[in-house]
Amino acid sequence: MSNPHPDPVGTSHSGMIISTLELELTGRCALQCVHCYADSGPAGTPGTMINDDWISVIDQGVALGIPQIQFNDPGSP
């Protein structure tokens, strides 16, 4: 899918510049780090989003012109 925006960085509806869309894939993690920004752990949940939800979020990022998507996994410090 080609980016319809010529600018290298996306802009939100409020005018905020967005350079990266970060997606947290799960809240489940084998570790129990006290410093964890995601408050993840073995009791974390995989979340409620289905494939169509993820595709919709990514499509919205593309529509905003966000040039980079980062998939985060809290189990990978």
C-alpha positions in Angstrom: 0.0 0.0 0.0 1.5 3.3 -1.0 1.6 6.3 1.4 -0.8 9.0 0.1 1.1 11.6 2.1 4.3 13.1 0.5 5.6 14.2 4.0 8.0 11.8 5.7 6.2 12.2 9.0 2.5 11.8 9.8 0.4 14.5 11.4 -2.5 13.7 13.7 -5.9 15.5 13.5 -4.7 17.7 16.3 -1.6 18.7 14.3 0.8 16.6 16.4 3.6 15.2 14.4 3.8 11.4 14.6 6.9 9.6 13.4 6.3 6.1 14.7 3.2 3.9 15.5 4.1 1.6 18.4 1.9 -1.4 18.8 2.0 -3.5 22.0 1.2 -7.0 20.9 0.5 -8.7 24.3 0.6 -8.0 28.0 1.8 -11.6 28.7 5.5 -12.0 29.5 7.6 -14.7 31.3 9.5 -12.0 33.2 8.4 -10.0 36.2 10.6 -6.9 35.9 9.8 -4.2 38.5 10.7 -1.5 36.0 8.4 -2.8 33.3 6.7 0.1 31.5 3.9 -2.1 30.3 3.1 -3.7 33.7 3.3 -7.1 32.0 4.0 -10.4 33.5 3.0 -14.1 33.5 -0.5 -13.1 34.5 -0.8 -10.6 31.7 -3.5 -11.0 29.0 -3.0 -11.4 25.3 -5.5 -8.5 24.9 -8.8 -8.4 23.1 -7.8 -7.2 19.6 -8.3 -9.6 16.7 -6.5 -9.5 13.3 -9.1 -7.1 11.8 -8.5 -4.7 14.7 -4.7 -4.7 14.2 -5.2 -4.2 10.4 -7.6 -1.3 11.1 -5.0 0.4 13.4 -2.2 -0.1 10.9 -4.5 1.3 8.1 -5.3 4.4 10.2 -1.5 4.9 10.8 -0.9 4.7 7.0 -3.8 7.2 6.4 -2.1 9.6 8.8 1.1 9.3 6.9 3.1 7.6 9.8 6.2 6.2 8.1 7.2 3.6 10.7 5.5 0.9 12.7 7.2 -0.7 15.6 5.8 -4.0 17.1 6.6 -4.2 20.8 6.7 -7.4 22.8 7.1 -6.8 26.5 8.9 -10.1 26.9 11.9 -8.7 24.9 13.6 -6.1 27.1 
